[in-house]
């Protein structure tokens, strides 16, 4: 896989990687893993909210109007 980044972003990634004593590849891989994990968590929360609103939406609306 080839990843082309703007020069400024590449420079910032290199600086962070140097501070953490890891390669740019490792830093990017860790960042992508974290992004995927957080995205999955967000998706699960969204699904739970959709389920709850579908099941209890009318009750929630009545409480809001009370």
C-alpha positions in Angstrom: 0.0 0.0 0.0 1.3 3.4 -0.9 0.1 6.4 1.1 0.8 9.9 -0.3 0.5 12.6 2.3 0.9 16.4 2.1 4.5 17.3 3.0 3.5 19.2 6.2 1.5 16.3 7.5 4.3 13.8 6.7 6.7 16.1 8.7 4.4 16.1 11.7 4.0 12.3 11.6 7.8 12.0 11.4 8.2 14.3 14.5 5.7 12.3 16.5 7.2 9.0 15.5 10.7 10.2 16.6 9.4 11.4 19.9 7.7 8.0 20.5 10.8 6.1 19.2 8.8 4.2 16.7 8.6 4.2 12.9 6.2 6.2 10.9 4.7 3.0 9.7 4.1 1.8 13.2 2.6 5.2 14.2 0.2 5.2 11.2 -0.8 1.6 11.8 -1.5 2.4 15.5 -3.5 5.4 14.5 -5.6 3.5 12.0 -6.2 0.7 14.5 -7.5 3.3 17.0 -9.6 5.0 14.4 -11.2 1.7 13.4 -11.8 0.7 17.1 -13.4 4.1 17.9 -15.5 4.0 14.7 -16.8 0.5 15.7 -17.7 1.8 19.2 -19.5 4.8 17.7 -21.4 2.4 15.4 -22.5 0.3 18.3 -23.7 3.3 20.3 -25.6 4.6 17.3 -27.2 1.2 16.8 -28.2 1.0 20.6 -29.6 4.5 20.4 -31.6 3.6 17.3 -32.9 0.5 18.9 -33.9 2.3 22.1 -35.6 5.2 20.3 -37.4 2.7 18.1 -38.6 0.8 21.1 -39.2 3.6 23.6 -39.5 6.7 21.2 -43.1 7.4 22.1 -42.3 7.3 25.9 -39.3 9.6 25.3 -41.4 12.1 23.4 -44.1 12.1 26.1 -41.4 12.7 28.8 -40.0 15.6 26.7 -43.5 17.1 26.5 -44.2 16.7 30.2 
